[in-house]
Amino acid sequence: MKITVIGTGYVGLPTGVGLAELGNDVICLDIDESKINKLKNGELTIFEEGLDSLFEKHTQSGKVSFSTSFAESIPNADLVILAVGTPPHPITKEADMKYIKSAAESLAKHLNQYTVIAIKSTVPVNTGDAVENIIRRTNPTADFDVISLPEFLREGFAVQDFFNPDRIIVGANSKRAKNLIADLYLPFKDRCPILYVSRKSSETIKYASNAFLAMKIQYINEMADFCETSGADIYEVAKGMGLDSRIGAKFLVPGPGYGGFCFPKDTNAMAYMGKFNGIDLSLIETTIKSNERRKINMAKRILDMVSDIKNPTIAVLGSAFKGGTDDCRESPALQIIEIMLAHDVNIKLYDPEAMPNTKAILKDMITYCDSAYEAIGGADVLAILTDWQEFKSLDLEKIKVLMSRPQIADFRNMIDYELASQLGFEVKSIGRKI
């Protein structure tokens, strides 16, 4: 099948490379010329575990190519996938549809055969109708169907999730479009459920899923706070909860709050859609507010550990919103750093993959380090804010020698707590006491 993927970000690029692995010929289209030039030269523009080898394999074989031209990329495509951004509006927080609408208008001009337009971006209900109207207005003779094909890729695990999906949701209102998608996903027919629903239901499923997962994260974080004061252990509590098949163990992991591009954006957009439709979505609205308070509380916990020191130095490990990705958008780590910077502190930072993105956001407000130990040297407190696996193997004895004071705020529960206690560290963790 000939496929064009519009958008080469954290959804579009893994999707394009994954579809090539399934045997399709894929063009990844983006209007960002500098990004496309890098991709053409074999340079990945995002970090995602496992993406590099597949990218190299299929760019060299020619199964994946890159373009900035709609005229070159659309006419021969059987399937066009929209994977462009839908960022939150700065005031209302609703999903901004300008990139979707622009892409729809641009691609419409070049449709010259039957083509399925699949919206993979997370979009409000009725977006499929809007895209269909734009294409028909721009190219009245076009032969096409618009479907909803939401993505469920976790950043850091996007490649793994592409090939091992829990389910595939297809919002299609025509049999012709359903048949094309059935052919596309034939390799998954016996591996996961493929659910065909109406386009509007599909658009709702993605928002409902992300909002529910955000609530689940906030819930376990609140339980973690309770465990810290009651003496219970959040991991024992979460394990006991997760064994209930009605609840499940996934996303019952405490931390500094949910972040990334999807959950904050989608919960806000869902709350806006509720208000727009006159529906009280109070659980989602409370989740949003509670998650914002959590990051303030996390920053306060760290600052309390150095409240007796003038101009304290804080070592921060991690700026990406989670391990396995270099994405810093809506990162709890960065938000905590920004809150602390409002106080008289010095911050030294290390992240194994996200330093370029971090520098673009924080500029010269902090000190950037080339290793965890460089960041830790001379620090009055160490704050672990991203769950990179390499932070689990930190040498605590070496850290104690390097630090001015043996204090750790481990908000990803990464270190060996028993050893840290034996070495005399003061440790603040999430959901349990030492």
N, C-alpha and C positions, 0 to 999 in steps of 0.2 A: 504494500500500500504506500502511496505517496502522501506524506504528511508534512504540513508546515506548522511549526509552533511559534506563535508570536509572543515574545518576551523571553529573555534569557537569564532570569533571576533564579531564586532558590526553588521555584516550582518548574519553570520552563526548561531550564538546562538539564536537570536530572530526568525530567519527563522525556525530553527529546532523545537523550542518550539511551534511556531505558527502552523507548520504542524502537530505536535502531537495533538494540540487542535482540529484540523480538523479530527482526528481519525486515523492518520497514525502511524506506528511504526517507530521511528526515532533513528538512531545512529549518534551521533555527533563525528566526527573523527578529531583528531589533532595530529601532531607529537610532540607538546610541552607537555612532560610528566607531568611537574609540573602543567600546566593549567588543564589537564585532571584529575589529582589526586584531585585538588581542586573541580572541578565540580562533580566528583564522591562522594566527601564528602559533597555535598550540598552547596558548597560555590560559589556564582556567581563571575565571573572574570571581569565583566563589570557592570557599572551602566546604567540602562535604565528603564525609568518610566514604571511600570506595569509588568516588566519582572519577578520580584521575585515570585509573587504568581503563575504565570503559570509554572515557573521553578519548584517550590516546588510541585505543583499538578502533573506534568507529570513525574518527576523523582521518586516520591513516587509510582505512578501507574505503572511505568515501561514502559510507552510509549516513554520515552526518556532515552537513555543510552549513555555512553561515552567510547571511545576507542582510543588507539594509533596504533591499528593493522589494516592494510589494509586487511590482510588475513582473519580476523574475520568480517570486516565491509562491504566488497564489494560483495562476492559471491552471497548472497541471495537478494541483492538490486534490486528493479524494477527501481529505480531512484537514481542516484548519482548526488548531487549538488556540484559544485565547488564554494566555497565562500572564497577562499584564497586571500591574499593580492596581489595587483599589484602596488607596491610602485614606485615612480618616480625614474628614473635613475639619479644619482647625477650630471651628466654633461648635458646630452641631454634633461632630463626631460620627456623622453618617458616612457611609462609604462614598468616596468621590469617584464618580463614574467617567470622568473625562477621558481617561486612557482607553477604557473599553469602547466608548462611543467613537473616539478618534480611530481606533483600530478597525472597528466595524465599517466605518465610512471608507477608510482606505482600502480595505480588502474587497469591499463590494464592487469597486470599479473594475476589478480584474477577474471576476468570476465568469468563466466561459463554459463550464460543464457542471454536472450535478456535484455539489460539494456539501459536506456536513460541516457546520460551524459549531464547534464544541466549546462552551464556556467553562474553563477550568478555574479561572479566577473566582474568588469568593465574592459573590454579588448578591444584592438584595432581591427579594422576590419580585417578579415581573421584569427582571433585566432581560430575560430571553425574549419577551415580547418587544421590549425597546430595541434590542439589537436587530430583531427580525424587521421591525418597521424602518430602521435606518437603512438596512440593506435593500429593502424593497423600494424605498424612496430614492436611493442613490442609483440602483440598477434594477429597474422594473421588470426586465426580462430574465433576471438571474434564476437559476434552478438550484435550490438549496433548502436545507433544513437547519434550524438552530436547535441545539440540545444543551442541556446542563450536564456537565461531567465533572463534578467537584473533586478536588484533590484532598487526600488524607495523608499527606507525606509529613512526617515529623522531621524538622530540621535536625541535622546530625545523623539521621537514620533514613534520609530520603531515598537513597538507592536501595537499601534493604526493604523499605516499605513498598517501593514500586514493584519489586519482584515477589513480595510476600504480603499482599494486601489482606486486611480483615474482610473487606467487601468492596465491591465496585458498584457505585450508584450511577444510574443512567436516567436522566430526565428527558425522555423523548416522546413527542406527540405524534410521530409518524413511523409506520412500519419500515419504510425504506431506510430511515436513519438507524432504527434499532438493528436492522440486519447488518448494516455496515459496522456498527460498534460490536455486534456479536462476532463478526469475523476478526475484528481487531483484537478482541480479548479471548479468542479461542484458546490460546495457551493457558488461560486461567479458569477455563470452564469447570474443571474438576478440582480446582484448588481453593476456590473461595466463592461465596455467594455473589451472583451478579443480579442486582435488583433493578428492574425497570419500573419507573414511576413516572408521574406527570412532571413536566418541567418545573412547575411551581413547587411541588413537593421536594424535588431534588435540591432546588435552591434553598429551601428551608432546612433540609436535613443537615447541610454543612454548618449553618449558623447554630442550629439547635445542638449539634454535637459539640462544637467548640465551646459554646456557653456552658454546657453541662460539665465538660472536663475542667473548665476554669472554676466552676463552683466546687467540684470535687477537690481540686488543689487547695482552694481557700478553706474548705472544710477541714482537710487534714492539717493544715497550718494552724487553724484555731484549736484543733485537738492537741497539736504539739504544744501550744501555749498552756493548755490545761495540764498536760502531762508534766511540764516543767515545774508547775506549782504543786501538783498533787503527788509527785513522786513516781508516777507511772512512766513507762518507757514507750515512746511513740512507735518504735519499730515493732515492739510486741503487740501493741494495740492495732497497728495497721495490718500486721500479719493475721491477727485474729479476725479483723473485719474482712480482709481480702479473701479469706477462705469461704466466705459466704458467696455463693455463685450469683446471688442477686446484686452484690456490690462489686466484687472483683478486685484484684490487687493493683491493677494498673492505675497510675496517677495518685496513689496513696503514699507519696513521698514528700516529706516536709522540706521546706526550704525558705528562701527569702521572699517568695512571692512569684506568681507567674509573670512571664514576660514574652519577648519575641514579637514578631510582627503580627502573628495571627490572633492569639487570645485577647490581648488588649483591644486590638482593632475590631475584632468580631463581636466581642461582648458589648462594646460601645455601640456598634452598628445595630446589634439586635435590640438593645435598649431603645435606640432611636426609632427603630421600626415599630416597636411596641407602642411608643407614644404616638407615632404617626397613625397607627391603626386603632388607637384608643384602648389598648390592652395594658393592664397593669403587670409588668414583668419585674416585680419587686425583688425576687430572688437574684436576678441578674444584676439589677442596679445595686443591691447591697453587696454583692460579690465585687463589683468594680470599686466601690468605695473602700471596702475592707482591704482589698489588695493594695490600694494606694497607701492606706494607713500602715500596712505591714512594712513597707520599705522605709517609711519614716521611723518606725519602731526599731528596725534592724540597724539603721544608722545611729540611733540614740544608744543602742546597746554597745556599739563599738566606741562611741565617744565617751560613754560612762567609764570605760576601762582606762581612759587616759585623761579623765577630768582633772586630775591633780597635777598634770604636767603642762607647762607652757610650751606652745608650739610643738606638740607631739608629732612624731613620725609614724605614719600608719602604712604598713605594707599590705597591699591588696593583691591577691592571686585570683585572676579571672575578671574579664570584662565582657565577654560574650554572654548572651542570655542563658546559654547552657553549653555543656561540653559537646564536642563533635561538630561545631559550626563556628564560623567567624562572624556571625550576624550579631550586631550590637543594637539593633532596633528594639526599643522598649526593654532594654536589658535591665533587670533588677540591680545587677552589679553597678552599672553606670549610674542608675538613679540614686543608689545608696552613696556612691562616690560624690555625686553632685550635691546631695544634701550635706555631706560632711564638709565639702569645700566651703560651705557658707560659714564654717567655724574656722578658727585659727589653727589649721592643721597642715602638715606636709604629707603628701601621698605619693608612694612609690608603687608602680604597677607592673605586673607581668602577666601576660596571657600568651599561650603558645601559638595561637593562630589569629587572634583578633586585634593585634596591635595597630595595623594600618587603619582599620575602621575606627578604632578608639581614638587615635590621633586626629582623625578627621572631625571627631565630635568634641573632644576635650582640649584640642590644640596644646598650648604650653602650660595648662593649668596644673599639671602633675608631672612627676618624673617617670620616664619610661625605662624599663630595665630589660636586659637580655636574658635573664634567668630568674627563677624563683628565689634562689639564694642571694642574688644581687639585690632584689627587692627587699628581702628580709633583713639584710645587713643594717644594723643600727636602729631597727624599728622598735617602737615601744609597744606595738600590738600588731599581730598578724591577723588579717581578715581573709578568709577563704570564701569567695562569693560565686564561683563557677565550678561545676563538678567535672573538671578535666581529670582523667584517670591518672595522669602523672602526679597529681597532688596527693594521691594515696600513698605514694612511695617516698614522700619527703623524709629526709633524715632528721628526726626530732632532736637527737643529740647535737648535731651540727647546728640546727636552728637555735637551740638554746644558747650556744656559744656566740652566734651571730647577733642575737637580739639584745637590745638594751634592757628589756624586761620580758620575762617568760609568760607572755599573754597571747592567747589565740582565741579569736572569734570565728569558729568554724560553722558557717551557716549552710554548709552542704554535708556536714557530718562525714568528712573524708578521712580524718586522721585516726591513728590508733590511740583511743582514749585511755586505755589502761596504761600504756607506756607513757603517754603524756603526763598522766597523773603521777606516775612513779618518778618522772624526771622533774617534777615540781612546777609544771605549767599550770597557770590558771586558764581554764578553758570554758568558754561559753558556746554551747551547742544548741541545736534545735530539737526540742521535744524530750530531753532527758537531762538528768543531772549526773555529775561525776562525784 
